[in-house]
């Protein structure tokens, strides 16, 4: 590049940076195209600040054209037009870093040393990589994926500790990471819906790529937005009016970010700083978790004041049926409430949302039709739709328009749960965002287009998680995950996290987050998540994943599908006749093979546990096949999360409706439910239960109730109804199975009585008490499981095991023998090794009269277990 061209480039960039928006832009459209450009693929990838690769290409002459106004035209067979200038790139033999191992082979290109200093300014423009022939005509052209270069150029941004808004007595400061922006300003507003009061240009920090501004005075209680002028591959140079990715709160429907300090006394409930966290979890295996949705918890509870129903504040109503239920669980041994997403979500209107009131026959289509009509405007969604990761969701606050209310009320919820003896966990979704690109509810991608999301070979955003996949392997997306998690543990006293689709994140990123949250709190924050292995990252294609098979040794827990599928039968994707025929261990399909897989779960799915299988062979769990994978995947029991039901898929009651014979008495259905809960309670590892498992919760056979409204998701804490038979579930996820579902819903004999619900509730609490009574159900290490857990040779329909408590802290008993009989008749087993001992029923067995009939005969070592019963004997 000639000196004159370099000067023109710098002058052009400087003049554009000085083109400040006026205050009218603060009140204008969310996005304005300043210089339009047609969307184009980004098939080339920056590897670092000085190297790029173009998969599938080889040889030729390559130039990097740039334009501050996105006017580059690279038509095949013609010379490039509209560019401000170009750099010549040289073919290089530099090796591709492991980070980019997933890329196909192609040509690697290097920026010439003399041009290296120009790259930061060029990344604020449209960059087009062009392959030319000897005459300078275009052979091929593409945009470039920029994350590799930005992470190298602005590595120092990882150390920024003041992103977002920061309030002091005399100044209010904002900082935004926007390295590719040409210009950034901040708008302030006195209210959530009034006109802008000021617009302030922000200054760019060349070292970090961030922009900052400082304004006089404490602006707490005001609101703000950023104006970002930036090149977006989908549109050209755009002016985006956008909220802060680091927003600590917002106004209604997240239209504006809120200015405040989370340390302000006015935002803290009375006693906030002195309310202790329950000291119930000494090791990860002590966690016994109840997964709960904020709205589900109280929207149907008439004992909650109307203004609090479906809100954070419902947890402060200690006399409500719902809070009495949670308090009873805590007393029995439940340690954690895990809340489905409570960060700011994009799928629920925060004002004016609708509440449909369906009615109809048990097998009618009318209910789901009405719910479907309002699905996008009603007050319900699971919330796996991240909008702002750092701020509480506004629809759960009593006043979404007031940025302070959601902060205070969220804290009041946490405080109330802590006072009830329950720790609080959050379900977090860092694997995707609600929207991307230039959508009005896209935040990250409208500030640094193309950076925060994982891109495919053509530069489009990967969608394997359902939505716009994020790229936590990129420096600042990983930092956003860390920083927002630290915010929740530091300012909201969150005790644990459940990571949605955690396998889409690098193990290294998860381990870094673990270190960050522990350091921020001075205590261990428990991390668990879904370690499923699929999509563009599957089998370590891009990095070592935080997946089941890759997390061993990390101490981070991954949900286990091993025992889940063996207990329930089939798989999550079952439909048609398989819904009936794929029976599991508890609902009529008990056999030697799935009994072995249940034992895998009972042993915590640890890799090196030696199990005597039904064939008589002794095999380590990692050597037992589970659908082509090792059944044992964990190095320690705390890395396994056991469950038989959660928010996903049919509830346990509903799957049993399909798989138990239709004439199964409702009281027996309740017993089958308890069997599933017992297997979870007796398993080594983290015990995870879905809210309502203990009250026979039904969603009227809905397999995916994420957007099925209150009607299909409600819970009855008065224990009168489980909501089976409230209409056909929504057609989208269930319609193909309506012919199978309709006669089941119409069968009134399936619906449980209040007595059945009460039995399940009380028997479940007995199980919690049994698990809480002894550390033998919560062994800390794989070595302790090998040493202390022994399975009896007891057949395919009766699983029995012994836990050796001798010399073990917290064991409470010399030994525990437990049995799970899934048969419809009693089973007896004589065990020579148990002769002459002094077993008696565990004292927590108080609710089940059938269990009271279980026997142990000392002279013969014979245990007799009643039908469909789970029994613990203690010595």
ABEGO torsion letter per residue (X at the ends): XBAAAAAAAAAAAAAAAABBBBAAAAABBABBBABBBBBBBBABBBABAABBBBBGBBEEBBBBBBBAAGABBBBBGBBBBGBAEBBBBBBBABBBBAAAAABBBBBBBBBBAAAAAAAAAAAABBBBBBBBBAAGBBABBBBBBAAAAAAAAAAAAAABAABEBBBBAABBBBBBBBAABABBBBBBBABAABBBABBBBBBBBAAAGBBBBBBBEBABGBBBBBBBBBBBAAAEBBBBBBBBAABABBBBGGABBBBBBAABAAABBBGAAABBBBBABABAAABBBBBBBAAAAAAABAABBAAABGBAAAAABAABAAAAAAAAAAAAGBABBBBBBABBBAABBABGBBBBBBBEBAABAAAAAAAAAAAAABABBAGBBBABAABBBAAABABAABAAAAAAAAAAAAAAAAAAGBBBBBBBBAABBABBEABAABAAAAABBGAABBBBAAGBBBAAAGBBBBBAABAAAAAAAAAAAAAAAAAAGBABBBBBGAAABBAAAAAAAAAAAAAAAGBBBBBBBBABBBEAABGGAABBBBBAAAABGAGBBBBBAAAAAAAAEEBAABBEAAAAABBBAAAGABBAAAAAAAAAAAAGGBAABBBBBAAGBBBBAAABBBGGBBABABABAAABBBBABBABEBBAAAAAAAABBAABBAAAAAAAAAAAAAAAAABBEBBBBBBGAAAGBBAGGBABAAAAEAAAABBBAAGABAGBGAEBBBAAAAAAAAAAAAAAAABAAABBBAAAAAAAAAAAAAAAAAAAABAAAABABAAAAAAABBBBBAEAABBBBBBBABGBBGAGBABBBBBBBABABBBBBBBAAABGBBBBBBAABAABAAAAABBBBAAAGBBBBBBGBBBBBBX
